[in-house]
Amino acid sequence: MVQFYFLSILLNILTGFVLSIDLLAERMEWVSSLKIPFSNSVFRFVVGISAAVVGVLKLLSAFRGDVPVVGDLLPAAAGILMGVMLIVDYYKAKAAVSSQAFDTIDRVFFRRKSVIGIIGIIIGALHFFMPSVLFL
């Protein structure tokens, strides 16, 4: 469906931007003005839920003439991964107790969140400019 295609692109770019806002604010001055609104935990949580849900629905729906599942594998996987990262980040900030699972997730994903965010932005942009490429 065209709606999921558009939402996938939009949310991959937005979620990637939210994850990599610290790195981008260091490199570009105009991004630093967006750092405060994009640091709002509720906004990040809503974007995370939206990205994860659209990623799952993107796996289930195929664009006309596209190969089911495989045709949009990278954008869907990127949306799910980045969305889950923002959801876990929200719960990690709200949790009063630390757990081994949070420490493992932090070590594996959150130390590289800027890189994952930039990869998500690139996947979203490539998916926009090359809609019929396999895996994109």
N, C-alpha and C positions, 0 to 999 in steps of 0.2 A: 504494500500500500504506500502511496505517495506520502501520506501523513507520517508514517513511521520512518520513512526515508528522511524527511525533513527534520523530524524530531531527533533522529539519531545523529544527524550532522550537527544540529544546533546544540544538543546536550553533550556530545563529545567535545566540541570546542569549548563550551561553557565550563564543563567539569574539568577539562584539562587546564583551563585558565585559572579556575579556583584552586586546583592542586598546586599549580606552579606560580602562584601570585607573588610569593616571596622572592623567587629567583628573577622573575620578570620585573618586579619593582626595583631591584638592584640595577638591572641593565637598562631600563627605560624609565625616564622620569615621569612621563604622563601616566604610567600604570600605577605609580605610587598613590595617586589620588583615589584609585579604586580599591586599595588595600583594605581600608576600614569597612566598607559595605560588604566586601567579599569575605571578610573574616567573621561575619555574623554567623553563629553556630546554627541557628534555625534555618537561615538561607542555605548554608552548606548541606544541612540535613535534607531539606526539600529537594535540592538539586541532586543529591546522592540517590534518594529514593526514585526520583524521576528518571535519572540516567540508568539505574539498574532495571527498572520496570520496562523502559523502552528498549533496553538491550535484550531482555528476555523476549519481549514481543517481536523484536526485529529478527530473532532467530526463528520464531514461529511463522512469520509472514514473509512471503517472497514477493519481490517486485515483478511485474509482468515481463516475461522473457528472461528472467534471471534464474540461476540454479538455486533451488531451495537450500537453506541452511548455509551451504558453502559460499554462496554469492555474497553474503554480508557477514562473513564470519569475523573478520577483524574489527569492524565498527561495533558489532554486537558484543564481542568479547571485551573490547576496550570500554564500552559503556558500562557493562556489568562490573568489571574490575574497578574502575574509577568510582562508580556509584557505591559499591560495597566499601571501598576505602573511606569515602566521606561518611557513610553510615557508621562504620566502626569507629571512626575518629570522633563522631558525636557521642557515641556511647562510652568511649574511652574517657572523654572529658567529663562526662556525667557520673561515671562509676566511682564509687568510694573505695572499692577494693581492687587491687591489682591482681592480675592472674597471669599464668604462664602463657596462655593463648594470646593475650594482648601483647606480652613481651615479644613473642615470636613474630606476630604480625607486624609489630613496630620495627623489629630488626630487619624483616624481609622487605616490607613495602614502604613504610613511612619514612625511612631514611632516604629513599629514592623517589619520593612523591613528586618532586619537581620534574624529574626525568620522565616519569610515567605520565605526568600532566602534559608535557611538551609532546610526547609521543601520541597522546590522545588528540591534541590539537592537530598534529600532522595527519593522523588517520582521518579525522573529521574533514580536513581540507582536501585531502586526496579523494575521499569518498564523494565530496561535492563536485570536484572537477573531473573525476573519472567514474561515473556511476555504473558502468557496465563491465568494469574490470573484475575478474574473478578474485575472490577473497576480499575485495574492497567494496 
